[in-house]
Amino acid sequence: MRRFLLAALIATPGFAQEKAPAGPRITAIVPLEVVPGTAVTLRLRGLKLVDTSALEFPDAASRPIVEIKEKKKADLPNGLEAKDAGDTQVEVQLTVPADWQPGTVSFRVITGSESTPVCKLHIVEAAALVEEKEPNGSFREAQPIDFGKIVRGAIKEDKDVDVFKFTGHAKTRIRAGIVAAQHASLLDSTLNLYDAAGHLLATNDDGAIGRDSLLEFSIPAEGTYFLSVTDASDRGGPWSAYELNLKELP
């Protein structure tokens, strides 16, 4: 009888078992990468971050200088819920040690007696980093890029399109990839490859790692080619950062 009553209660609309509140969590980081020996304004978005007291770098060989500048509520981006996008944000002045090597470094946010799951920052040498430059929303305005560089960009507003161009060599295979969601960005990228006449040659929405795009393509002839980066849902904003990587494969 007691089992029957319990089952009936659980099945009744509006009845829910009490759950422990979720802890703090990071949903987005801007920028996604840091350069050794520099100071950067690091912005973190997430859930329950208004009580942030410190940033902890558990596996770093040397500790950065961290100064918390601002903690506040954050507006929700269009079409996203707080559980996915977060509703609080923190601004931190981060002085990066000069001896940090290219790769990634793990960190977490400490909020009172709790902490967020570990996130990663990309460590990039200044010589390898290229800033996206607006306007670059069409083939005519496409930003030239080189193989082996990392383009730091963002889909800055709804329906924004970033277009890049490069010289492709006949019978070579290229790989173009986006790093965004895997390092905490709200961007759900789509990556398209076009020839000089504007014909779509390849496209990718979700690659091997979650929402981040990845495509490989064999270049048929010498010439100019274009890559466009967009959000799959046409959303954009200051938290939709990305890295674009372009490589020639052996």
N, C-alpha and C positions, 0 to 999 in steps of 0.2 A: 504494500500500500504506500509506504513512504517513498519507494523507488518510483512508483507511478506518479505521485504528487510532484516529485522533483523533476521528472521528465516533462510533466505538463507545464511546470513553471518555466523551464528553460525554453520550451517550444512557444511560450506565450510572447507575442510581439511586445517589445519594450523591455523585456527582461534580459539582463546581461550580467554576466559574472564580473565582479570588480577586478580590474587589472591594475598592476603597478604602473605608475606614470613613466613614460619613456624618458631617458636621460638626454643630456645635451648632444647635439649632432651638428656637424658642418655640412652644408649643402653646396656651397660655392666659395671659390677663392679667386681673388683678383689682385695681382697678376698670378698666373699659374707657375711662373718661373722667377728665379732670382739669379743675380750675377754676383760671383764672389768679390768681396772687397768693396761692396756698395751698400748704401742705405736705401730702403724701399718702403713705401707706404703700402702695407699689406691689409687688404680688406677681407673679412671673413663673414659669411652669411650662414645662418642656420637656425636651429631651435634651441631655446633656453641658453642663449649666449650673453644675456644682459648682466649676469653675475661673473663674467670672465675676470679672473685674477692673474692669470699667467699663461704663457705658452711653453710647453715642455718639448724638448727635442731629445728623445731617449737614446738615439743611436748616433748622434752627431759627435764627431771627434773633438770639435771645439764649439763652445756655446755662443750663439749670437746675442747681441744686445737687444732686448725687447722692451719697448715702451708703449703701454696701452694708452691710446689717445682718446677714443670715443666708444661708447656702448649705447645702443639705442634700438628702438623698434624699427622694423623695415617694412616698406610697402610691398604688397604682393605684385609680382609681374602678371600681366594679362594672361588669363586662362590657367593659372597654376594655383594649387592649394598650399596652405602653410606646411602641411606634412611633407610635401615634396620640395618646396622652394625655401622653406624657413621663413621666420617672421621677425628675426632679430639680427643685428649686425654689429661687428666690432672693427675698429680701425686701429692698426698697430704700426708703429715705426720700428722696422726691423733692420738692424745693422748686421750684414752678412759677413762672417769671417773670411779673410782672404785665402785661407788654406782649404776651404771647401772645394772638393773636386767635382767635375761634371758627373751628373747622375741624378739621384733623388735623395731627399732627406725626409725622414718621418717626423711628424709633430702631432701634438694633441693640445686641445684647449682645456685649461683647468677652470672649473666654475664651482667655487665653494668646495664641497666634499666630493664633487663628481668631476668626470672628465669625458671628453668626446672620444669616439673611436679615432684611431690613428688615420691621418691624411698624409699626403706626400706633396712636397714642393719639388719642382724640377730645377736643378742647378745647371746653368748654361753659361759658357764663356761668352763674354761680350762680343767677340769676333764672330761667333756663330749665330747671333741673334739679329733679326731684321724686323723693324717695326712696320706694321701695316700703315699705309698712307691713304687717306681719303682725299678726293673722291676716287673710287675704284669700282664703281657699280655697273660698268659696261665693258664690252670688248675694247671700245675706243679709249676708255680711261684705265684699262688694265694695268696693274702694277707689275713691272718686271721683277722676276725672282730668279735665283740661281740654285742649282743643285747643291745639296749638302748644307743649306742654311735652314734655320728655324724661323718662320714668320710668326710674330706675335700679333694676333689680331682679335677682333671681337665683332659679333653681329650686334651692332649698337642700338638697333631699333627694329620694330616689327617690319617684316618684308625687306629688310636690308639684304643686299647681295654684295659680296666681295669677290672681285675678279682679278686673277693674276695671269701673267703670260711668261712663257719660257721658250727657248729654242730646243726642239727635239731633234735627235739624230737618228737617221734611218737604221732600222734593225736593232735598235737598243730597246730594252725593257725598262720602264719606269715604275716607281711606286710612289704614290701620293697618299698621305695619311693625315688624319686630324687627331689631335690629342685635346680632349675637352672634358667630357663627362668622367673619364677614368681618373682625372686629377681634380675633380670637383668643379664643374662648370654646369650651368643650367642649359647649355646649348645641346640640342639634338641635331647634329650636323647632317647635311647632305652635300656630297662632293661630286661635281660633274666635270668631265673632260671634253673639250671641243677642239676641232681643227680650225685652221685659219679662216675657213669659209663659214664657220658657225655650226657645223654638223656635230651632233652629240656622238661621241665615240665610246664613252663609258660613264657609268654612274654608280654610286654606292650610298646607301643610307646608313645601315648598321653594319659595321665591319666585324672583325674577329673579337673585339673587346667592347661589348655593350653597344651604346648608342653612337660611338665614334666611327667615322667613315674611314674606309681604306680601299684603295683600288690599285690594280696593276694593269699595265697595258703595254703592248709592243708597238713602238712608233713605226708607222709604215713608210714615212718619207721625211726628209729634212724639211724643217719649217717651223713656223710659230704655232704654238698650242696654248690653250687657255684652260685654267682651272677656276671654277666658281665654288664658293662656299656659301651655303644658306642654312637656315634652320628648317627642319622638316615640317614644322607646324607654323612657319612664318612668324615665330616669336623672336624678339630680340630685346636687348637692354644691356646695362652695364655689367651684368653678371653672366653674360653669354660669351665669355672669353674662349679662345682656342689657340692652339699651335698648329701650323701647317708645315709638314715635312715633305720635301721632294727629293727623291734619290734616283740615280741610275743604278740598276741592278747588274751584277756581273753577267 
